[in-house]
């Protein structure tokens, strides 16, 4: 999907929705200084373009019994595409893995894993992670305290960058 050029109104809409995705269209329109119809049209365009990918409830991990967050670095063998795809598919299918990234550095993948407690992580490590295809090394880092999580994307700061770009021709 090509990058959508975001104008100032789009950026204000996105910032407002990141702060509170439960705003009604009327409230959102007031906040970004639009009338409700154009506001709704823009939000739907941002959704259709994939810029807005969904609306979610943020849950308290401890409150739902997932009090331990572990950042797991995994090294994998570099044999062939079939094994790499099998590893990726296995990671995506694991509910305890809330994010997974292909990274540079000491590890090949960095996973964020949530489990109830240390015993739960031990079961997940020995019963699941160590059995994944192609795994050669696992390094675990335990979150002691979460200082910032789920921060909004800094869309309002994109103005200087995007406003300097030439406007793409309309088709």
BABA-350991 format. One record per residue (C-alpha): residue number from 1; x, y, z. Coordinates in nm, 2 decimals, m for minus. Each point is the difference from the previous one (the first is absolute). Last residue first. Example, Ala and Ser with C-alpha at 12.3 -4.5 7.8 and 13.67 -1.06 7.14 Angstrom:
2
+-----+--------+--------+--------+
!  nr !   east !  north !     up !
+-----+--------+--------+--------+
!   2 !   1.37 !  m0.11 !   0.71 !
!   1 !  m0.14 !  m0.34 !   0.07 !
+-----+--------+--------+--------+
# end
This chain:
171
+-----+--------+--------+--------+
!  nr !   east !  north !     up !
+-----+--------+--------+--------+
! 171 !  m0.51 !   1.06 !  m1.11 !
! 170 !   0.12 !   0.29 !   0.22 !
! 169 !   0.37 !   0.09 !  m0.02 !
! 168 !   0.20 !  m0.05 !   0.32 !
! 167 !   0.04 !   0.32 !   0.21 !
! 166 !   0.37 !   0.07 !   0.05 !
! 165 !   0.13 !  m0.08 !   0.34 !
! 164 !   0.07 !   0.29 !   0.24 !
! 163 !  m0.34 !  m0.03 !   0.17 !
! 162 !   0.07 !  m0.37 !   0.07 !
! 161 !   0.31 !   0.05 !   0.21 !
! 160 !  m0.10 !   0.32 !   0.19 !
! 159 !  m0.35 !  m0.13 !   0.07 !
! 158 !   0.11 !  m0.35 !   0.12 !
! 157 !   0.01 !   0.12 !   0.36 !
! 156 !  m0.38 !  m0.02 !   0.03 !
! 155 !   0.02 !  m0.37 !  m0.09 !
! 154 !   0.22 !  m0.09 !   0.30 !
! 153 !  m0.13 !  m0.36 !   0.03 !
! 152 !  m0.18 !  m0.04 !   0.33 !
! 151 !   0.17 !  m0.18 !   0.28 !
! 150 !  m0.11 !  m0.35 !   0.07 !
! 149 !   0.23 !  m0.04 !   0.29 !
! 148 !   0.21 !   0.24 !   0.21 !
! 147 !   0.19 !  m0.06 !   0.33 !
! 146 !  m0.09 !  m0.37 !   0.03 !
! 145 !   0.18 !  m0.14 !   0.30 !
! 144 !   0.22 !  m0.31 !   0.05 !
! 143 !  m0.04 !  m0.13 !  m0.35 !
! 142 !   0.19 !  m0.33 !  m0.03 !
! 141 !   0.26 !  m0.05 !  m0.27 !
! 140 !   0.03 !  m0.34 !  m0.15 !
! 139 !   0.27 !  m0.12 !  m0.25 !
! 138 !  m0.07 !  m0.30 !  m0.22 !
! 137 !   0.24 !  m0.18 !  m0.23 !
! 136 !   0.00 !  m0.24 !  m0.30 !
! 135 !  m0.37 !   0.00 !  m0.10 !
! 134 !  m0.05 !  m0.16 !  m0.34 !
! 133 !  m0.36 !  m0.12 !   0.05 !
! 132 !  m0.16 !   0.09 !   0.33 !
! 131 !   0.05 !  m0.26 !   0.28 !
! 130 !   0.20 !   0.22 !   0.23 !
! 129 !  m0.28 !   0.26 !  m0.01 !
! 128 !  m0.28 !  m0.23 !   0.08 !
! 127 !   0.03 !  m0.24 !   0.29 !
! 126 !   0.32 !   0.12 !   0.15 !
! 125 !  m0.05 !   0.37 !  m0.04 !
! 124 !  m0.38 !   0.00 !   0.05 !
! 123 !   0.02 !  m0.22 !   0.31 !
! 122 !   0.28 !   0.22 !   0.14 !
! 121 !  m0.20 !   0.31 !  m0.08 !
! 120 !  m0.30 !  m0.14 !   0.19 !
! 119 !   0.22 !  m0.07 !   0.30 !
! 118 !   0.13 !   0.36 !  m0.02 !
! 117 !  m0.35 !   0.14 !   0.01 !
! 116 !  m0.33 !   0.05 !  m0.19 !
! 115 !   0.15 !   0.02 !  m0.35 !
! 114 !   0.06 !   0.28 !  m0.25 !
! 113 !   0.27 !  m0.04 !  m0.27 !
! 112 !   0.16 !   0.28 !  m0.21 !
! 111 !   0.21 !  m0.16 !  m0.27 !
! 110 !   0.32 !   0.12 !  m0.15 !
! 109 !   0.12 !  m0.20 !  m0.30 !
! 108 !   0.34 !  m0.05 !  m0.16 !
! 107 !   0.19 !   0.07 !   0.31 !
! 106 !   0.35 !   0.16 !   0.07 !
! 105 !  m0.07 !   0.29 !  m0.23 !
! 104 !  m0.26 !   0.06 !  m0.27 !
! 103 !  m0.36 !  m0.06 !   0.06 !
! 102 !  m0.30 !  m0.20 !  m0.13 !
! 101 !  m0.27 !   0.10 !   0.24 !
! 100 !  m0.27 !  m0.18 !   0.19 !
!  99 !  m0.28 !   0.14 !   0.22 !
!  98 !  m0.26 !  m0.14 !   0.24 !
!  97 !   0.16 !  m0.34 !   0.01 !
!  96 !  m0.21 !  m0.19 !   0.27 !
!  95 !  m0.26 !  m0.07 !  m0.27 !
!  94 !   0.24 !  m0.21 !  m0.21 !
!  93 !  m0.11 !  m0.03 !  m0.36 !
!  92 !   0.21 !   0.28 !  m0.13 !
!  91 !   0.31 !  m0.16 !   0.14 !
!  90 !  m0.07 !  m0.34 !  m0.17 !
!  89 !  m0.07 !   0.17 !  m0.33 !
!  88 !   0.33 !   0.19 !   0.02 !
!  87 !   0.20 !  m0.32 !   0.09 !
!  86 !  m0.16 !  m0.19 !  m0.29 !
!  85 !   0.08 !   0.28 !  m0.24 !
!  84 !   0.36 !  m0.01 !   0.10 !
!  83 !   0.01 !  m0.38 !  m0.03 !
!  82 !  m0.14 !   0.02 !  m0.35 !
!  81 !   0.23 !   0.28 !  m0.10 !
!  80 !   0.32 !  m0.19 !   0.06 !
!  79 !   0.28 !  m0.05 !   0.24 !
!  78 !   0.07 !   0.30 !   0.21 !
!  77 !  m0.03 !  m0.15 !   0.34 !
!  76 !  m0.19 !   0.22 !   0.25 !
!  75 !   0.10 !   0.23 !   0.28 !
!  74 !  m0.28 !   0.11 !   0.24 !
!  73 !  m0.01 !   0.31 !   0.23 !
!  72 !  m0.28 !  m0.02 !   0.25 !
!  71 !  m0.15 !   0.30 !   0.17 !
!  70 !  m0.20 !  m0.13 !   0.30 !
!  69 !  m0.31 !   0.16 !   0.15 !
!  68 !  m0.14 !  m0.15 !   0.32 !
!  67 !  m0.33 !   0.09 !   0.15 !
!  66 !  m0.23 !  m0.17 !  m0.24 !
!  65 !  m0.30 !  m0.06 !   0.24 !
!  64 !  m0.26 !   0.23 !  m0.16 !
!  63 !   0.07 !   0.29 !   0.24 !
!  62 !   0.37 !  m0.06 !  m0.03 !
!  61 !  m0.01 !   0.07 !  m0.37 !
!  60 !  m0.22 !   0.31 !   0.03 !
!  59 !  m0.20 !   0.00 !  m0.33 !
!  58 !   0.01 !   0.25 !  m0.28 !
!  57 !  m0.33 !  m0.03 !  m0.20 !
!  56 !   0.06 !   0.01 !  m0.37 !
!  55 !  m0.10 !   0.18 !  m0.32 !
!  54 !   0.14 !  m0.11 !  m0.33 !
!  53 !   0.24 !   0.05 !  m0.28 !
!  52 !  m0.02 !   0.37 !  m0.05 !
!  51 !   0.25 !   0.08 !  m0.27 !
!  50 !  m0.13 !  m0.30 !  m0.20 !
!  49 !  m0.12 !   0.22 !  m0.29 !
!  48 !  m0.36 !  m0.10 !   0.06 !
!  47 !   0.03 !   0.10 !   0.37 !
!  46 !   0.15 !   0.34 !  m0.09 !
!  45 !  m0.27 !   0.05 !  m0.26 !
!  44 !  m0.27 !  m0.09 !   0.26 !
!  43 !   0.15 !   0.25 !   0.24 !
!  42 !   0.00 !   0.27 !  m0.27 !
!  41 !  m0.36 !  m0.06 !  m0.10 !
!  40 !  m0.10 !   0.01 !   0.37 !
!  39 !   0.16 !   0.33 !   0.04 !
!  38 !  m0.14 !   0.14 !  m0.32 !
!  37 !  m0.35 !  m0.09 !   0.12 !
!  36 !   0.04 !   0.12 !   0.37 !
!  35 !   0.12 !   0.35 !  m0.07 !
!  34 !   0.37 !   0.06 !   0.05 !
!  33 !   0.19 !   0.18 !   0.27 !
!  32 !   0.22 !  m0.30 !   0.11 !
!  31 !  m0.15 !  m0.02 !   0.35 !
!  30 !  m0.35 !   0.08 !  m0.12 !
!  29 !   0.01 !  m0.27 !  m0.27 !
!  28 !   0.12 !  m0.25 !   0.26 !
!  27 !  m0.28 !   0.08 !   0.24 !
!  26 !  m0.26 !  m0.03 !  m0.28 !
!  25 !   0.16 !  m0.33 !  m0.13 !
!  24 !  m0.03 !  m0.14 !   0.35 !
!  23 !   0.33 !  m0.03 !   0.19 !
!  22 !   0.07 !  m0.36 !   0.11 !
!  21 !   0.34 !   0.00 !  m0.17 !
!  20 !   0.13 !   0.23 !   0.27 !
!  19 !   0.36 !   0.13 !  m0.01 !
!  18 !   0.08 !  m0.20 !  m0.31 !
!  17 !  m0.32 !   0.13 !  m0.16 !
!  16 !   0.10 !   0.36 !   0.07 !
!  15 !   0.35 !  m0.05 !  m0.14 !
!  14 !  m0.14 !  m0.17 !  m0.31 !
!  13 !  m0.25 !   0.28 !  m0.06 !
!  12 !   0.26 !   0.27 !   0.05 !
!  11 !   0.24 !  m0.17 !  m0.24 !
!  10 !  m0.28 !  m0.03 !  m0.26 !
!   9 !  m0.08 !   0.37 !   0.04 !
!   8 !   0.36 !   0.10 !  m0.04 !
!   7 !   0.04 !  m0.20 !  m0.32 !
!   6 !   0.11 !  m0.37 !  m0.02 !
!   5 !   0.14 !  m0.13 !  m0.32 !
!   4 !  m0.09 !  m0.36 !  m0.02 !
!   3 !   0.30 !  m0.23 !  m0.03 !
!   2 !  m0.05 !  m0.26 !  m0.27 !
!   1 !  m0.15 !  m0.34 !   0.10 !
+-----+--------+--------+--------+
# end
